[in-house]
Amino acid sequence: MTEIYCQNEDHPRPTRAVARLSWLNHCFVPADVCVGHLNWAIRDSLAAGHVILVEPAEHKEGGYVRYVVTRQVKEIARLHRRAYSEPVKAILLEAPDHPHYEDLPDTLEERRKLPARFHTPHWLGDCTPPAWVCAVCWEDGVTCGWPCEVAAEQGGEVFAR
Protein backbone atom coordinates (compact mmCIF):
# COMPACT_ATOMS: atom_id res chain seq x y z
CA MET A 1 0.00 0.00 0.00
CA THR A 2 1.44 3.38 -0.95
CA GLU A 3 1.61 6.45 1.24
CA ILE A 4 -1.07 9.09 0.67
CA TYR A 5 -0.10 12.72 1.14
CA CYS A 6 -2.08 15.90 1.77
CA GLN A 7 -2.89 17.64 -1.50
CA ASN A 8 -2.78 21.12 0.00
CA GLU A 9 0.23 22.99 -1.41
CA ASP A 10 0.87 24.91 1.85
CA HIS A 11 3.17 22.19 3.23
CA PRO A 12 6.94 22.73 2.86
CA ARG A 13 7.39 18.92 2.61
CA PRO A 14 4.99 16.01 2.03
CA THR A 15 2.56 15.51 4.93
CA ARG A 16 0.60 12.30 5.37
CA ALA A 17 -3.09 12.47 4.60
CA VAL A 18 -5.57 11.07 7.11
CA ALA A 19 -8.76 11.43 5.08
CA ARG A 20 -10.26 11.67 1.62
CA LEU A 21 -12.88 14.44 1.34
CA SER A 22 -15.60 14.43 -1.30
CA TRP A 23 -18.18 17.17 -1.72
CA LEU A 24 -21.41 15.52 -2.77
CA ASN A 25 -22.68 18.58 -4.61
CA HIS A 26 -19.45 18.59 -6.66
CA CYS A 27 -18.54 22.12 -5.54
CA PHE A 28 -14.89 21.01 -5.07
CA VAL A 29 -12.69 18.26 -6.46
CA PRO A 30 -12.22 15.34 -4.00
CA ALA A 31 -9.02 15.75 -1.99
CA ASP A 32 -6.72 13.90 0.39
CA VAL A 33 -6.00 16.01 3.50
CA CYS A 34 -3.87 15.98 6.65
CA VAL A 35 -5.26 16.44 10.18
CA GLY A 36 -5.00 20.23 10.13
CA HIS A 37 -6.66 20.66 6.77
CA LEU A 38 -9.32 18.06 7.64
CA ASN A 39 -10.50 20.20 10.54
CA TRP A 40 -10.49 23.38 8.44
CA ALA A 41 -12.28 21.81 5.42
CA ILE A 42 -15.07 20.25 7.47
CA ARG A 43 -15.72 23.44 9.45
CA ASP A 44 -15.84 25.58 6.30
CA SER A 45 -18.06 23.09 4.47
CA LEU A 46 -20.55 22.90 7.35
CA ALA A 47 -20.60 26.68 7.69
CA ALA A 48 -21.27 27.04 3.94
CA GLY A 49 -24.00 24.38 3.98
CA HIS A 50 -22.07 21.92 1.80
CA VAL A 51 -22.49 18.18 2.26
CA ILE A 52 -19.11 16.52 2.72
CA LEU A 53 -18.16 12.85 2.82
CA VAL A 54 -15.14 12.02 4.98
CA GLU A 55 -13.40 8.69 4.40
CA PRO A 56 -10.22 7.60 6.22
CA ALA A 57 -7.13 7.41 4.02
CA GLU A 58 -5.83 3.89 3.54
CA HIS A 59 -2.37 3.44 5.09
CA LYS A 60 -0.59 0.37 6.42
CA GLU A 61 -1.65 1.20 9.97
CA GLY A 62 -5.27 1.93 9.04
CA GLY A 63 -6.63 1.63 12.61
CA TYR A 64 -4.76 4.68 13.86
CA VAL A 65 -5.78 6.79 10.85
CA ARG A 66 -9.43 5.81 11.32
CA TYR A 67 -9.18 6.81 15.00
CA VAL A 68 -7.73 10.25 14.12
CA VAL A 69 -10.42 10.90 11.49
CA THR A 70 -13.25 9.74 13.76
CA ARG A 71 -11.95 11.90 16.62
CA GLN A 72 -11.72 14.97 14.36
CA VAL A 73 -15.22 14.51 12.90
CA LYS A 74 -16.72 14.08 16.39
CA GLU A 75 -14.94 17.21 17.62
CA ILE A 76 -16.15 19.27 14.67
CA ALA A 77 -19.73 18.00 15.11
CA ARG A 78 -19.54 19.01 18.80
CA LEU A 79 -18.28 22.49 17.88
CA HIS A 80 -20.98 22.80 15.21
CA ARG A 81 -23.69 21.95 17.78
CA ARG A 82 -22.26 24.51 20.17
CA ALA A 83 -22.03 27.23 17.50
CA TYR A 84 -25.42 26.65 15.87
CA SER A 85 -27.32 25.11 18.82
CA GLU A 86 -28.39 22.15 16.74
CA PRO A 87 -26.80 18.86 15.77
CA VAL A 88 -25.90 17.83 12.24
CA LYS A 89 -29.12 15.97 11.48
CA ALA A 90 -28.62 14.12 8.21
CA ILE A 91 -26.15 13.46 5.47
CA LEU A 92 -27.54 12.92 1.99
CA LEU A 93 -25.53 10.47 -0.08
CA GLU A 94 -25.83 10.12 -3.81
CA ALA A 95 -26.16 6.68 -5.40
CA PRO A 96 -22.70 5.14 -5.84
CA ASP A 97 -23.20 5.04 -9.61
CA HIS A 98 -24.62 8.59 -9.86
CA PRO A 99 -23.25 10.16 -13.06
CA HIS A 100 -21.06 13.23 -12.74
CA TYR A 101 -22.78 16.36 -14.13
CA GLU A 102 -20.53 16.21 -17.23
CA ASP A 103 -21.75 12.66 -17.95
CA LEU A 104 -25.48 13.43 -17.74
CA PRO A 105 -27.60 13.12 -20.88
CA ASP A 106 -27.86 16.27 -22.98
CA THR A 107 -31.61 16.92 -22.81
CA LEU A 108 -33.99 17.35 -19.91
CA GLU A 109 -36.26 14.61 -21.33
CA GLU A 110 -33.39 12.09 -21.28
CA ARG A 111 -32.46 13.11 -17.73
CA ARG A 112 -36.02 12.54 -16.54
CA LYS A 113 -35.74 8.96 -17.81
CA LEU A 114 -32.78 8.25 -15.50
CA PRO A 115 -33.46 5.88 -12.57
CA ALA A 116 -35.23 7.45 -9.58
CA ARG A 117 -32.17 6.96 -7.35
CA PHE A 118 -30.43 9.76 -9.31
CA HIS A 119 -33.23 12.29 -8.61
CA THR A 120 -31.92 13.33 -5.19
CA PRO A 121 -32.04 16.83 -3.67
CA HIS A 122 -29.13 19.18 -4.36
CA TRP A 123 -28.70 22.38 -2.33
CA LEU A 124 -28.04 25.57 -4.29
CA GLY A 125 -26.96 27.84 -1.47
CA ASP A 126 -25.17 30.36 -3.67
CA CYS A 127 -28.22 31.47 -5.66
CA THR A 128 -31.00 33.90 -4.77
CA PRO A 129 -33.10 32.60 -3.18
CA PRO A 130 -31.24 29.48 -1.99
CA ALA A 131 -33.15 26.34 -2.93
CA TRP A 132 -33.23 22.55 -3.12
CA VAL A 133 -33.23 21.36 -6.72
CA CYS A 134 -33.14 17.95 -8.40
CA ALA A 135 -29.58 16.77 -8.98
CA VAL A 136 -30.33 15.69 -12.56
CA CYS A 137 -33.44 17.62 -13.73
CA TRP A 138 -31.78 20.72 -15.06
CA GLU A 139 -30.30 22.14 -18.23
CA ASP A 140 -28.84 25.51 -19.20
CA GLY A 141 -30.98 28.19 -17.60
CA VAL A 142 -33.60 25.72 -16.30
CA THR A 143 -33.70 23.94 -12.95
CA CYS A 144 -36.38 21.86 -11.33
CA GLY A 145 -37.19 22.18 -7.65
CA TRP A 146 -37.01 19.07 -5.53
CA PRO A 147 -38.94 16.85 -5.44
CA CYS A 148 -39.09 16.76 -9.22
CA GLU A 149 -41.79 14.80 -11.10
CA VAL A 150 -39.78 11.57 -11.03
CA ALA A 151 -39.00 11.89 -7.30
CA ALA A 152 -42.66 12.64 -6.52
CA GLU A 153 -43.93 9.70 -8.58
CA GLN A 154 -41.34 7.15 -7.48
CA GLY A 155 -40.53 8.43 -3.99
CA GLY A 156 -39.78 5.00 -2.53
CA GLU A 157 -37.02 4.45 -5.09
CA VAL A 158 -35.25 7.78 -4.67
CA PHE A 159 -33.24 6.85 -1.59
CA ALA A 160 -33.10 3.09 -2.19
CA ARG A 161 -29.61 1.93 -3.07
PyRosetta script that sets phi, psi and omega in degrees:
from pyrosetta import init, pose_from_sequence

init()
pose = pose_from_sequence("MTEIYCQNEDHPRPTRAVARLSWLNHCFVPADVCVGHLNWAIRDSLAAGHVILVEPAEHKEGGYVRYVVTRQVKEIARLHRRAYSEPVKAILLEAPDHPHYEDLPDTLEERRKLPARFHTPHWLGDCTPPAWVCAVCWEDGVTCGWPCEVAAEQGGEVFAR")
pose.set_psi(1, 133.1)
pose.set_omega(1, -177.6)
pose.set_phi(2, -86.2)
pose.set_psi(2, 159.8)
pose.set_omega(2, 176.4)
pose.set_phi(3, -75.7)
pose.set_psi(3, 144.2)
pose.set_omega(3, 178.2)
pose.set_phi(4, -114.3)
pose.set_psi(4, 130.3)
pose.set_omega(4, -175.9)
pose.set_phi(5, -114.7)
pose.set_psi(5, 153.5)
pose.set_omega(5, 178.2)
pose.set_phi(6, -59.8)
pose.set_psi(6, 135.2)
pose.set_omega(6, -178.0)
pose.set_phi(7, -88.6)
pose.set_psi(7, -2.2)
pose.set_omega(7, 177.7)
pose.set_phi(8, -72.9)
pose.set_psi(8, 133.1)
pose.set_omega(8, -174.8)
pose.set_phi(9, -82.0)
pose.set_psi(9, 3.0)
pose.set_omega(9, -178.4)
pose.set_phi(10, -74.5)
pose.set_psi(10, -15.0)
pose.set_omega(10, -176.1)
pose.set_phi(11, -79.4)
pose.set_psi(11, 134.1)
pose.set_omega(11, 178.0)
pose.set_phi(12, -70.5)
pose.set_psi(12, -25.2)
pose.set_omega(12, 176.2)
pose.set_phi(13, -142.0)
pose.set_psi(13, 162.4)
pose.set_omega(13, -177.2)
pose.set_phi(14, -55.2)
pose.set_psi(14, 132.5)
pose.set_omega(14, 179.2)
pose.set_phi(15, -121.1)
pose.set_psi(15, 132.9)
pose.set_omega(15, -176.6)
pose.set_phi(16, -62.8)
pose.set_psi(16, 136.6)
pose.set_omega(16, 176.2)
pose.set_phi(17, -83.6)
pose.set_psi(17, 146.2)
pose.set_omega(17, 175.9)
pose.set_phi(18, -111.4)
pose.set_psi(18, -15.3)
pose.set_omega(18, -176.4)
pose.set_phi(19, -151.1)
pose.set_psi(19, 156.2)
pose.set_omega(19, 172.8)
pose.set_phi(20, -109.6)
pose.set_psi(20, 123.2)
pose.set_omega(20, -179.5)
pose.set_phi(21, -105.7)
pose.set_psi(21, 134.2)
pose.set_omega(21, 175.9)
pose.set_phi(22, -130.7)
pose.set_psi(22, 131.2)
pose.set_omega(22, 177.6)
pose.set_phi(23, -96.1)
pose.set_psi(23, 118.2)
pose.set_omega(23, -170.8)
pose.set_phi(24, -72.8)
pose.set_psi(24, -13.3)
pose.set_omega(24, 174.5)
pose.set_phi(25, -97.9)
pose.set_psi(25, 11.4)
pose.set_omega(25, 176.0)
pose.set_phi(26, 59.4)
pose.set_psi(26, 29.3)
pose.set_omega(26, 179.9)
pose.set_phi(27, -77.4)
pose.set_psi(27, -20.4)
pose.set_omega(27, 177.2)
pose.set_phi(28, -137.8)
pose.set_psi(28, 158.5)
pose.set_omega(28, 176.4)
pose.set_phi(29, -76.0)
pose.set_psi(29, 138.8)
pose.set_omega(29, 177.0)
pose.set_phi(30, -53.9)
pose.set_psi(30, 145.4)
pose.set_omega(30, -174.9)
pose.set_phi(31, -143.9)
pose.set_psi(31, 148.9)
pose.set_omega(31, 171.5)
pose.set_phi(32, -93.5)
pose.set_psi(32, 132.6)
pose.set_omega(32, -174.9)
pose.set_phi(33, -133.7)
pose.set_psi(33, 155.4)
pose.set_omega(33, 175.4)
pose.set_phi(34, -85.1)
pose.set_psi(34, -179.6)
pose.set_omega(34, -177.7)
pose.set_phi(35, -59.4)
pose.set_psi(35, -46.8)
pose.set_omega(35, -177.8)
pose.set_phi(36, -63.7)
pose.set_psi(36, -42.4)
pose.set_omega(36, -179.5)
pose.set_phi(37, -76.8)
pose.set_psi(37, -24.9)
pose.set_omega(37, 175.1)
pose.set_phi(38, -61.0)
pose.set_psi(38, -50.4)
pose.set_omega(38, -179.8)
pose.set_phi(39, -58.1)
pose.set_psi(39, -49.2)
pose.set_omega(39, -178.6)
pose.set_phi(40, -62.4)
pose.set_psi(40, -46.2)
pose.set_omega(40, -176.1)
pose.set_phi(41, -65.5)
pose.set_psi(41, -41.5)
pose.set_omega(41, -179.6)
pose.set_phi(42, -67.2)
pose.set_psi(42, -44.9)
pose.set_omega(42, 178.8)
pose.set_phi(43, -59.3)
pose.set_psi(43, -47.0)
pose.set_omega(43, -179.0)
pose.set_phi(44, -65.5)
pose.set_psi(44, -38.7)
pose.set_omega(44, -179.8)
pose.set_phi(45, -66.2)
pose.set_psi(45, -43.6)
pose.set_omega(45, 177.9)
pose.set_phi(46, -63.4)
pose.set_psi(46, -43.1)
pose.set_omega(46, -179.2)
pose.set_phi(47, -63.9)
pose.set_psi(47, -32.9)
pose.set_omega(47, -179.4)
pose.set_phi(48, -86.8)
pose.set_psi(48, -5.1)
pose.set_omega(48, 179.4)
pose.set_phi(49, 82.5)
pose.set_psi(49, 16.1)
pose.set_omega(49, 179.6)
pose.set_phi(50, -86.7)
pose.set_psi(50, 142.6)
pose.set_omega(50, 175.5)
pose.set_phi(51, -86.3)
pose.set_psi(51, 129.4)
pose.set_omega(51, -176.1)
pose.set_phi(52, -128.8)
pose.set_psi(52, 136.1)
pose.set_omega(52, 176.5)
pose.set_phi(53, -103.8)
pose.set_psi(53, 126.3)
pose.set_omega(53, -179.4)
pose.set_phi(54, -113.0)
pose.set_psi(54, 120.6)
pose.set_omega(54, 178.2)
pose.set_phi(55, -123.0)
pose.set_psi(55, 134.2)
pose.set_omega(55, 178.2)
pose.set_phi(56, -61.3)
pose.set_psi(56, 141.1)
pose.set_omega(56, 175.3)
pose.set_phi(57, -70.2)
pose.set_psi(57, 149.3)
pose.set_omega(57, -178.0)
pose.set_phi(58, -95.0)
pose.set_psi(58, 107.2)
pose.set_omega(58, 175.2)
pose.set_phi(59, -119.2)
pose.set_psi(59, 173.4)
pose.set_omega(59, 179.1)
pose.set_phi(60, -58.2)
pose.set_psi(60, -44.0)
pose.set_omega(60, 179.6)
pose.set_phi(61, -97.6)
pose.set_psi(61, 64.3)
pose.set_omega(61, -173.7)
pose.set_phi(62, -57.8)
pose.set_psi(62, -31.8)
pose.set_omega(62, -178.2)
pose.set_phi(63, -60.3)
pose.set_psi(63, -44.1)
pose.set_omega(63, -179.8)
pose.set_phi(64, -64.7)
pose.set_psi(64, -43.4)
pose.set_omega(64, -179.5)
pose.set_phi(65, -62.6)
pose.set_psi(65, -42.0)
pose.set_omega(65, 178.3)
pose.set_phi(66, -62.1)
pose.set_psi(66, -39.3)
pose.set_omega(66, 178.6)
pose.set_phi(67, -62.0)
pose.set_psi(67, -46.6)
pose.set_omega(67, -179.0)
pose.set_phi(68, -61.6)
pose.set_psi(68, -45.6)
pose.set_omega(68, -179.0)
pose.set_phi(69, -64.6)
pose.set_psi(69, -46.0)
pose.set_omega(69, 179.5)
pose.set_phi(70, -60.0)
pose.set_psi(70, -44.1)
pose.set_omega(70, 179.4)
pose.set_phi(71, -61.5)
pose.set_psi(71, -43.7)
pose.set_omega(71, -179.9)
pose.set_phi(72, -64.4)
pose.set_psi(72, -44.6)
pose.set_omega(72, -179.1)
pose.set_phi(73, -63.5)
pose.set_psi(73, -42.1)
pose.set_omega(73, 178.3)
pose.set_phi(74, -63.3)
pose.set_psi(74, -40.7)
pose.set_omega(74, 179.7)
pose.set_phi(75, -64.8)
pose.set_psi(75, -42.5)
pose.set_omega(75, -179.6)
pose.set_phi(76, -67.7)
pose.set_psi(76, -39.2)
pose.set_omega(76, 176.9)
pose.set_phi(77, -62.5)
pose.set_psi(77, -39.4)
pose.set_omega(77, 178.0)
pose.set_phi(78, -63.5)
pose.set_psi(78, -45.2)
pose.set_omega(78, 178.9)
pose.set_phi(79, -65.0)
pose.set_psi(79, -36.8)
pose.set_omega(79, 177.9)
pose.set_phi(80, -63.5)
pose.set_psi(80, -43.9)
pose.set_omega(80, 178.1)
pose.set_phi(81, -60.8)
pose.set_psi(81, -42.5)
pose.set_omega(81, -178.8)
pose.set_phi(82, -66.3)
pose.set_psi(82, -41.1)
pose.set_omega(82, -177.0)
pose.set_phi(83, -73.4)
pose.set_psi(83, -38.2)
pose.set_omega(83, -174.1)
pose.set_phi(84, -110.4)
pose.set_psi(84, 2.2)
pose.set_omega(84, 178.2)
pose.set_phi(85, 57.4)
pose.set_psi(85, 26.2)
pose.set_omega(85, 175.2)
pose.set_phi(86, -153.3)
pose.set_psi(86, 146.1)
pose.set_omega(86, 179.8)
pose.set_phi(87, -76.5)
pose.set_psi(87, 162.0)
pose.set_omega(87, 171.2)
pose.set_phi(88, -71.4)
pose.set_psi(88, 116.6)
pose.set_omega(88, -168.5)
pose.set_phi(89, -89.5)
pose.set_psi(89, -37.0)
pose.set_omega(89, -175.6)
pose.set_phi(90, -154.4)
pose.set_psi(90, 153.2)
pose.set_omega(90, 174.2)
pose.set_phi(91, -123.4)
pose.set_psi(91, 122.2)
pose.set_omega(91, 178.9)
pose.set_phi(92, -91.8)
pose.set_psi(92, 123.6)
pose.set_omega(92, 178.9)
pose.set_phi(93, -108.3)
pose.set_psi(93, 137.0)
pose.set_omega(93, 174.6)
pose.set_phi(94, -76.4)
pose.set_psi(94, 161.8)
pose.set_omega(94, 174.7)
pose.set_phi(95, -61.0)
pose.set_psi(95, 143.9)
pose.set_omega(95, -177.9)
pose.set_phi(96, -58.6)
pose.set_psi(96, -27.8)
pose.set_omega(96, -179.1)
pose.set_phi(97, -101.2)
pose.set_psi(97, 17.5)
pose.set_omega(97, -179.8)
pose.set_phi(98, -60.2)
pose.set_psi(98, 127.0)
pose.set_omega(98, -179.3)
pose.set_phi(99, -69.1)
pose.set_psi(99, 143.3)
pose.set_omega(99, 174.0)
pose.set_phi(100, -65.8)
pose.set_psi(100, 154.3)
pose.set_omega(100, -174.5)
pose.set_phi(101, -58.3)
pose.set_psi(101, -27.9)
pose.set_omega(101, 178.5)
pose.set_phi(102, -72.9)
pose.set_psi(102, -21.3)
pose.set_omega(102, -177.8)
pose.set_phi(103, -97.5)
pose.set_psi(103, 2.8)
pose.set_omega(103, 179.2)
pose.set_phi(104, -70.6)
pose.set_psi(104, 151.7)
pose.set_omega(104, 175.7)
pose.set_phi(105, -57.2)
pose.set_psi(105, 157.5)
pose.set_omega(105, -174.0)
pose.set_phi(106, -71.2)
pose.set_psi(106, -37.1)
pose.set_omega(106, -174.3)
pose.set_phi(107, -105.0)
pose.set_psi(107, 156.9)
pose.set_omega(107, 178.6)
pose.set_phi(108, -63.3)
pose.set_psi(108, -37.2)
pose.set_omega(108, 178.9)
pose.set_phi(109, -61.6)
pose.set_psi(109, -42.2)
pose.set_omega(109, 178.9)
pose.set_phi(110, -67.3)
pose.set_psi(110, -36.8)
pose.set_omega(110, 179.7)
pose.set_phi(111, -66.9)
pose.set_psi(111, -35.9)
pose.set_omega(111, 178.5)
pose.set_phi(112, -66.4)
pose.set_psi(112, -21.7)
pose.set_omega(112, 179.4)
pose.set_phi(113, -83.8)
pose.set_psi(113, -6.5)
pose.set_omega(113, 178.0)
pose.set_phi(114, -64.7)
pose.set_psi(114, 156.4)
pose.set_omega(114, 179.2)
pose.set_phi(115, -56.7)
pose.set_psi(115, 150.1)
pose.set_omega(115, -176.5)
pose.set_phi(116, -58.4)
pose.set_psi(116, -29.5)
pose.set_omega(116, -177.9)
pose.set_phi(117, -64.2)
pose.set_psi(117, -15.6)
pose.set_omega(117, 177.6)
pose.set_phi(118, -88.1)
pose.set_psi(118, -12.5)
pose.set_omega(118, -176.4)
pose.set_phi(119, -91.0)
pose.set_psi(119, 60.5)
pose.set_omega(119, -178.6)
pose.set_phi(120, -96.5)
pose.set_psi(120, 161.1)
pose.set_omega(120, 179.2)
pose.set_phi(121, -72.1)
pose.set_psi(121, 144.7)
pose.set_omega(121, 177.9)
pose.set_phi(122, -132.0)
pose.set_psi(122, 126.4)
pose.set_omega(122, -175.9)
pose.set_phi(123, -86.4)
pose.set_psi(123, 123.1)
pose.set_omega(123, 173.5)
pose.set_phi(124, -104.9)
pose.set_psi(124, 86.7)
pose.set_omega(124, -176.9)
pose.set_phi(125, -84.6)
pose.set_psi(125, -11.0)
pose.set_omega(125, -176.8)
pose.set_phi(126, -100.5)
pose.set_psi(126, 12.4)
pose.set_omega(126, 177.7)
pose.set_phi(127, -109.1)
pose.set_psi(127, 172.9)
pose.set_omega(127, 178.7)
pose.set_phi(128, -122.3)
pose.set_psi(128, 118.5)
pose.set_omega(128, -7.7)
pose.set_phi(129, -79.0)
pose.set_psi(129, 157.1)
pose.set_omega(129, 175.9)
pose.set_phi(130, -60.4)
pose.set_psi(130, 147.1)
pose.set_omega(130, -174.8)
pose.set_phi(131, -157.1)
pose.set_psi(131, 157.8)
pose.set_omega(131, 170.4)
pose.set_phi(132, -90.7)
pose.set_psi(132, 129.3)
pose.set_omega(132, 177.4)
pose.set_phi(133, -127.8)
pose.set_psi(133, 165.1)
pose.set_omega(133, 176.7)
pose.set_phi(134, -72.8)
pose.set_psi(134, 137.2)
pose.set_omega(134, -177.6)
pose.set_phi(135, -66.6)
pose.set_psi(135, -22.0)
pose.set_omega(135, -178.2)
pose.set_phi(136, -120.1)
pose.set_psi(136, -19.7)
pose.set_omega(136, -177.1)
pose.set_phi(137, -86.7)
pose.set_psi(137, 76.3)
pose.set_omega(137, 176.8)
pose.set_phi(138, -158.4)
pose.set_psi(138, 158.3)
pose.set_omega(138, 170.2)
pose.set_phi(139, -151.6)
pose.set_psi(139, 178.7)
pose.set_omega(139, -175.4)
pose.set_phi(140, -51.5)
pose.set_psi(140, 118.4)
pose.set_omega(140, 176.9)
pose.set_phi(141, 79.4)
pose.set_psi(141, -1.7)
pose.set_omega(141, -177.5)
pose.set_phi(142, -131.5)
pose.set_psi(142, 127.3)
pose.set_omega(142, 172.6)
pose.set_phi(143, -127.7)
pose.set_psi(143, 161.6)
pose.set_omega(143, -179.6)
pose.set_phi(144, -122.4)
pose.set_psi(144, 125.3)
pose.set_omega(144, 177.3)
pose.set_phi(145, -60.6)
pose.set_psi(145, 157.0)
pose.set_omega(145, 179.6)
pose.set_phi(146, -104.2)
pose.set_psi(146, 135.0)
pose.set_omega(146, 6.7)
pose.set_phi(147, -80.1)
pose.set_psi(147, 140.0)
pose.set_omega(147, 176.1)
pose.set_phi(148, -79.7)
pose.set_psi(148, -179.0)
pose.set_omega(148, -179.1)
pose.set_phi(149, -57.5)
pose.set_psi(149, -45.8)
pose.set_omega(149, -177.7)
pose.set_phi(150, -63.8)
pose.set_psi(150, -44.8)
pose.set_omega(150, 179.9)
pose.set_phi(151, -64.2)
pose.set_psi(151, -38.1)
pose.set_omega(151, 179.7)
pose.set_phi(152, -68.9)
pose.set_psi(152, -38.9)
pose.set_omega(152, -178.7)
pose.set_phi(153, -75.6)
pose.set_psi(153, -37.3)
pose.set_omega(153, -173.9)
pose.set_phi(154, -119.4)
pose.set_psi(154, 43.4)
pose.set_omega(154, -174.9)
pose.set_phi(155, -50.0)
pose.set_psi(155, -39.0)
pose.set_omega(155, -178.6)
pose.set_phi(156, -66.1)
pose.set_psi(156, -20.9)
pose.set_omega(156, -178.7)
pose.set_phi(157, -92.2)
pose.set_psi(157, -16.7)
pose.set_omega(157, -173.2)
pose.set_phi(158, -60.4)
pose.set_psi(158, -46.0)
pose.set_omega(158, -177.2)
pose.set_phi(159, -103.6)
pose.set_psi(159, 9.4)
pose.set_omega(159, 175.3)
pose.set_phi(160, -80.4)
pose.set_psi(160, 135.5)
pose.set_omega(160, -178.8)
pose.set_phi(161, -105.2)
pose.dump_pdb("model.pdb")
